[in-house]
Amino acid sequence: MPESAGLTAREAQRYGRHIVLPEFGPEGQRRLKGSSALVVGLGGLGVPVSVQLAAAGVGKLGLVDPDIVELSNLQRQFIFSEADLGCKKVDAARGSLGRVNPNVGVQAIDAKLTSDNVMDIAQDYDVIVDSTDTLPSRYLISDACVLLGKPDVYASVQGFEGMVSVFDAAHGPCYRCLWPEPPAPESVTSCEEAGVSSAVAGIMGAVQANQAISLLLRAGAPLVGRLLVFNGLDNTFDETKVKKSPSCPACGPDRSLTGLIDYEGFCGLEHTPVHARFEITPEELKESLEAGHEVQLIDVREPREYATCHIEGARLIPLGQLHSHLGELESGRPIVVYCHVGVRSAAATAELRRAGFAGARSLEGGIEAWAARIDPKMARY
């Protein structure tokens, strides 16, 4: 097969199903080959995004993630296998993507994206794909994209619901136009706490990849000014219009945000000493229980989680029911609250202390940390 529009004969054959599409053609495929995308986060979204972009022939892919591959990742992060456990995600992904498409240059960036490095990293890419799962990262990426003049392809997924949008301040709203202020930290439930459907993560990752390809091709109608929401239980897509906010501090006409800030602090997640957070470590709790101290141990997870694993002697009171059971607790005895990874238990501890239970503390890292550090035979999820 002859070379066509900067593609080798082998590449023209590989991408043949693209090239016959009017929106692609040889020129579109050549454009993809000369383009670049930065994927931030190699989780349930970032994995399908990176696979789709590599297979599609995006010439340069940057992968940003500081984590290692864990067993719990494999349920939805299908690019990894048990052979990758303990390996850096970016290194394992680079190897796998090289096998998907050796024509794509993959840059593995073993780092957490911060205010100190995001501008240097992101400036070298045409499109930034936000596949992260924390609020500070989402605000950081959005602000950096506004400052750099780059599109921010955003997605999130939790449980059976996902959402996707494209934030491009040059043509529409940014992330802050939709969410000017972050919610209270105690109201945010992580994927570890709430769970996530692997299939829904794959669907949203594929939609996110489609947005990136559309932007790189300069074809179609990307989701600029539109928020697409998918419900994996009733299998429906809903769309909400998002308008550019005239008072947005990042992209509005009188913007006040002209540089990056402390995003952990902005989202109310400042690092404070352990004693200020009223936490107890798994080791301290183990020592207290073995010493025979009369600790009121409260599990604020849901019954299905309690049935999977729990600490011996713990009483199950789901977080949403805690208020109605306050009268059953003894104010004179120490209380230790735990959940899966410590988010719900921190909220429960705050509620208990407001109600007068001054000895209430949260188990640092939740039952996940207890299983990892104290009881390795305990079932984990």
BELDAPE-V466673 format. One record per residue. N is the residue number from 0. RES is the residue in one small letter. SS is DSSP state (2 for helix, 1 for strand, 0 for the rest). D_CENTER is the distance of its C-alpha to the mean C-alpha in whole Angstrom. Layout:
n: {N | N}
res: {RES | RES}
ss: {SS | SS}
d_center: {D_CENTER | D_CENTER}
This chain:
n: {0 | 1 | 2 | 3 | 4 | 5 | 6 | 7 | 8 | 9 | 10 | 11 | 12 | 13 | 14 | 15 | 16 | 17 | 18 | 19 | 20 | 21 | 22 | 23 | 24 | 25 | 26 | 27 | 28 | 29 | 30 | 31 | 32 | 33 | 34 | 35 | 36 | 37 | 38 | 39 | 40 | 41 | 42 | 43 | 44 | 45 | 46 | 47 | 48 | 49 | 50 | 51 | 52 | 53 | 54 | 55 | 56 | 57 | 58 | 59 | 60 | 61 | 62 | 63 | 64 | 65 | 66 | 67 | 68 | 69 | 70 | 71 | 72 | 73 | 74 | 75 | 76 | 77 | 78 | 79 | 80 | 81 | 82 | 83 | 84 | 85 | 86 | 87 | 88 | 89 | 90 | 91 | 92 | 93 | 94 | 95 | 96 | 97 | 98 | 99 | 100 | 101 | 102 | 103 | 104 | 105 | 106 | 107 | 108 | 109 | 110 | 111 | 112 | 113 | 114 | 115 | 116 | 117 | 118 | 119 | 120 | 121 | 122 | 123 | 124 | 125 | 126 | 127 | 128 | 129 | 130 | 131 | 132 | 133 | 134 | 135 | 136 | 137 | 138 | 139 | 140 | 141 | 142 | 143 | 144 | 145 | 146 | 147 | 148 | 149 | 150 | 151 | 152 | 153 | 154 | 155 | 156 | 157 | 158 | 159 | 160 | 161 | 162 | 163 | 164 | 165 | 166 | 167 | 168 | 169 | 170 | 171 | 172 | 173 | 174 | 175 | 176 | 177 | 178 | 179 | 180 | 181 | 182 | 183 | 184 | 185 | 186 | 187 | 188 | 189 | 190 | 191 | 192 | 193 | 194 | 195 | 196 | 197 | 198 | 199 | 200 | 201 | 202 | 203 | 204 | 205 | 206 | 207 | 208 | 209 | 210 | 211 | 212 | 213 | 214 | 215 | 216 | 217 | 218 | 219 | 220 | 221 | 222 | 223 | 224 | 225 | 226 | 227 | 228 | 229 | 230 | 231 | 232 | 233 | 234 | 235 | 236 | 237 | 238 | 239 | 240 | 241 | 242 | 243 | 244 | 245 | 246 | 247 | 248 | 249 | 250 | 251 | 252 | 253 | 254 | 255 | 256 | 257 | 258 | 259 | 260 | 261 | 262 | 263 | 264 | 265 | 266 | 267 | 268 | 269 | 270 | 271 | 272 | 273 | 274 | 275 | 276 | 277 | 278 | 279 | 280 | 281 | 282 | 283 | 284 | 285 | 286 | 287 | 288 | 289 | 290 | 291 | 292 | 293 | 294 | 295 | 296 | 297 | 298 | 299 | 300 | 301 | 302 | 303 | 304 | 305 | 306 | 307 | 308 | 309 | 310 | 311 | 312 | 313 | 314 | 315 | 316 | 317 | 318 | 319 | 320 | 321 | 322 | 323 | 324 | 325 | 326 | 327 | 328 | 329 | 330 | 331 | 332 | 333 | 334 | 335 | 336 | 337 | 338 | 339 | 340 | 341 | 342 | 343 | 344 | 345 | 346 | 347 | 348 | 349 | 350 | 351 | 352 | 353 | 354 | 355 | 356 | 357 | 358 | 359 | 360 | 361 | 362 | 363 | 364 | 365 | 366 | 367 | 368 | 369 | 370 | 371 | 372 | 373 | 374 | 375 | 376 | 377 | 378 | 379 | 380}
res: {m | p | e | s | a | g | l | t | a | r | e | a | q | r | y | g | r | h | i | v | l | p | e | f | g | p | e | g | q | r | r | l | k | g | s | s | a | l | v | v | g | l | g | g | l | g | v | p | v | s | v | q | l | a | a | a | g | v | g | k | l | g | l | v | d | p | d | i | v | e | l | s | n | l | q | r | q | f | i | f | s | e | a | d | l | g | c | k | k | v | d | a | a | r | g | s | l | g | r | v | n | p | n | v | g | v | q | a | i | d | a | k | l | t | s | d | n | v | m | d | i | a | q | d | y | d | v | i | v | d | s | t | d | t | l | p | s | r | y | l | i | s | d | a | c | v | l | l | g | k | p | d | v | y | a | s | v | q | g | f | e | g | m | v | s | v | f | d | a | a | h | g | p | c | y | r | c | l | w | p | e | p | p | a | p | e | s | v | t | s | c | e | e | a | g | v | s | s | a | v | a | g | i | m | g | a | v | q | a | n | q | a | i | s | l | l | l | r | a | g | a | p | l | v | g | r | l | l | v | f | n | g | l | d | n | t | f | d | e | t | k | v | k | k | s | p | s | c | p | a | c | g | p | d | r | s | l | t | g | l | i | d | y | e | g | f | c | g | l | e | h | t | p | v | h | a | r | f | e | i | t | p | e | e | l | k | e | s | l | e | a | g | h | e | v | q | l | i | d | v | r | e | p | r | e | y | a | t | c | h | i | e | g | a | r | l | i | p | l | g | q | l | h | s | h | l | g | e | l | e | s | g | r | p | i | v | v | y | c | h | v | g | v | r | s | a | a | a | t | a | e | l | r | r | a | g | f | a | g | a | r | s | l | e | g | g | i | e | a | w | a | a | r | i | d | p | k | m | a | r | y}
ss: {0 | 0 | 0 | 1 | 0 | 0 | 1 | 0 | 2 | 2 | 2 | 2 | 2 | 2 | 0 | 2 | 2 | 2 | 2 | 0 | 0 | 0 | 0 | 0 | 2 | 2 | 2 | 2 | 2 | 2 | 2 | 2 | 2 | 0 | 0 | 1 | 1 | 1 | 1 | 1 | 0 | 0 | 0 | 0 | 0 | 2 | 2 | 2 | 2 | 2 | 2 | 2 | 2 | 2 | 2 | 2 | 0 | 0 | 0 | 1 | 1 | 1 | 1 | 1 | 0 | 0 | 0 | 1 | 0 | 0 | 2 | 2 | 2 | 2 | 2 | 0 | 0 | 0 | 0 | 0 | 0 | 2 | 2 | 2 | 0 | 0 | 0 | 1 | 2 | 2 | 2 | 2 | 2 | 2 | 2 | 2 | 2 | 2 | 2 | 2 | 0 | 0 | 0 | 0 | 1 | 1 | 1 | 1 | 1 | 0 | 0 | 0 | 0 | 0 | 0 | 0 | 0 | 2 | 2 | 2 | 2 | 2 | 0 | 0 | 0 | 0 | 1 | 1 | 1 | 1 | 0 | 0 | 0 | 0 | 2 | 2 | 2 | 2 | 2 | 2 | 2 | 2 | 2 | 2 | 2 | 2 | 2 | 2 | 0 | 0 | 1 | 1 | 1 | 1 | 1 | 1 | 1 | 1 | 1 | 0 | 1 | 1 | 1 | 1 | 1 | 1 | 1 | 0 | 0 | 0 | 0 | 0 | 0 | 0 | 2 | 2 | 2 | 2 | 0 | 0 | 0 | 0 | 0 | 0 | 2 | 2 | 2 | 0 | 0 | 0 | 2 | 2 | 2 | 2 | 0 | 1 | 0 | 2 | 2 | 2 | 2 | 2 | 2 | 2 | 2 | 2 | 2 | 2 | 2 | 2 | 2 | 2 | 2 | 2 | 2 | 2 | 2 | 0 | 0 | 0 | 0 | 0 | 0 | 1 | 0 | 1 | 1 | 1 | 1 | 1 | 1 | 0 | 0 | 0 | 0 | 1 | 1 | 1 | 1 | 1 | 1 | 0 | 0 | 0 | 0 | 0 | 0 | 0 | 0 | 0 | 0 | 0 | 0 | 0 | 0 | 0 | 0 | 0 | 0 | 0 | 0 | 0 | 2 | 2 | 2 | 2 | 0 | 0 | 0 | 0 | 0 | 0 | 0 | 2 | 2 | 2 | 2 | 0 | 1 | 1 | 0 | 2 | 2 | 2 | 2 | 2 | 2 | 2 | 2 | 2 | 0 | 0 | 0 | 0 | 0 | 1 | 1 | 1 | 1 | 0 | 0 | 0 | 2 | 2 | 2 | 2 | 2 | 2 | 0 | 0 | 0 | 0 | 0 | 0 | 1 | 1 | 0 | 0 | 2 | 2 | 2 | 2 | 2 | 2 | 2 | 2 | 2 | 2 | 0 | 0 | 0 | 0 | 0 | 0 | 1 | 1 | 1 | 1 | 0 | 0 | 0 | 0 | 2 | 2 | 2 | 2 | 2 | 2 | 2 | 2 | 2 | 2 | 2 | 2 | 0 | 0 | 0 | 0 | 0 | 1 | 1 | 1 | 1 | 0 | 0 | 2 | 2 | 2 | 2 | 2 | 2 | 2 | 2 | 0 | 0 | 0 | 0 | 0 | 0 | 0 | 0}
d_center: {43 | 43 | 41 | 39 | 38 | 37 | 35 | 37 | 39 | 36 | 33 | 35 | 36 | 32 | 31 | 34 | 32 | 30 | 33 | 35 | 33 | 35 | 31 | 31 | 34 | 35 | 34 | 31 | 30 | 31 | 29 | 26 | 28 | 28 | 25 | 21 | 18 | 15 | 12 | 9 | 7 | 9 | 7 | 8 | 8 | 9 | 11 | 13 | 13 | 15 | 17 | 18 | 19 | 20 | 23 | 23 | 25 | 23 | 25 | 22 | 19 | 17 | 14 | 12 | 11 | 13 | 12 | 15 | 15 | 15 | 17 | 15 | 12 | 15 | 15 | 13 | 12 | 16 | 17 | 17 | 20 | 22 | 23 | 20 | 20 | 20 | 19 | 17 | 14 | 15 | 19 | 19 | 17 | 20 | 22 | 21 | 21 | 24 | 25 | 24 | 25 | 27 | 28 | 25 | 24 | 21 | 20 | 18 | 17 | 16 | 15 | 12 | 13 | 15 | 18 | 20 | 19 | 17 | 20 | 22 | 19 | 18 | 22 | 22 | 20 | 21 | 18 | 15 | 12 | 8 | 6 | 3 | 2 | 5 | 9 | 10 | 8 | 9 | 12 | 13 | 12 | 14 | 17 | 17 | 18 | 20 | 22 | 22 | 23 | 20 | 18 | 15 | 13 | 10 | 9 | 7 | 8 | 9 | 13 | 15 | 14 | 12 | 12 | 13 | 15 | 16 | 17 | 20 | 22 | 25 | 25 | 23 | 21 | 18 | 15 | 17 | 20 | 18 | 17 | 19 | 18 | 15 | 16 | 18 | 15 | 17 | 16 | 12 | 12 | 9 | 8 | 10 | 13 | 13 | 12 | 11 | 14 | 13 | 16 | 14 | 11 | 13 | 15 | 12 | 12 | 15 | 16 | 13 | 16 | 19 | 18 | 18 | 21 | 23 | 22 | 23 | 26 | 27 | 28 | 27 | 25 | 22 | 20 | 21 | 22 | 20 | 17 | 17 | 16 | 17 | 18 | 18 | 21 | 23 | 22 | 22 | 21 | 21 | 21 | 22 | 23 | 22 | 24 | 24 | 25 | 28 | 27 | 24 | 24 | 22 | 24 | 27 | 30 | 31 | 27 | 27 | 24 | 26 | 23 | 20 | 20 | 19 | 15 | 15 | 18 | 18 | 15 | 18 | 16 | 19 | 20 | 23 | 25 | 25 | 28 | 27 | 24 | 26 | 25 | 27 | 26 | 26 | 29 | 31 | 30 | 32 | 35 | 35 | 35 | 38 | 40 | 41 | 39 | 39 | 35 | 34 | 31 | 29 | 26 | 24 | 22 | 23 | 26 | 24 | 22 | 25 | 27 | 25 | 25 | 27 | 29 | 32 | 34 | 31 | 31 | 29 | 28 | 25 | 23 | 25 | 28 | 28 | 30 | 33 | 34 | 34 | 38 | 38 | 36 | 39 | 38 | 40 | 38 | 35 | 32 | 29 | 26 | 23 | 20 | 17 | 16 | 17 | 16 | 18 | 21 | 20 | 21 | 24 | 25 | 25 | 27 | 30 | 31 | 31 | 33 | 35 | 34 | 34 | 34 | 30 | 28 | 24 | 23 | 21 | 18 | 20 | 21 | 19 | 20 | 24 | 23 | 22 | 25 | 28 | 28 | 27 | 28 | 26 | 24 | 21 | 18}
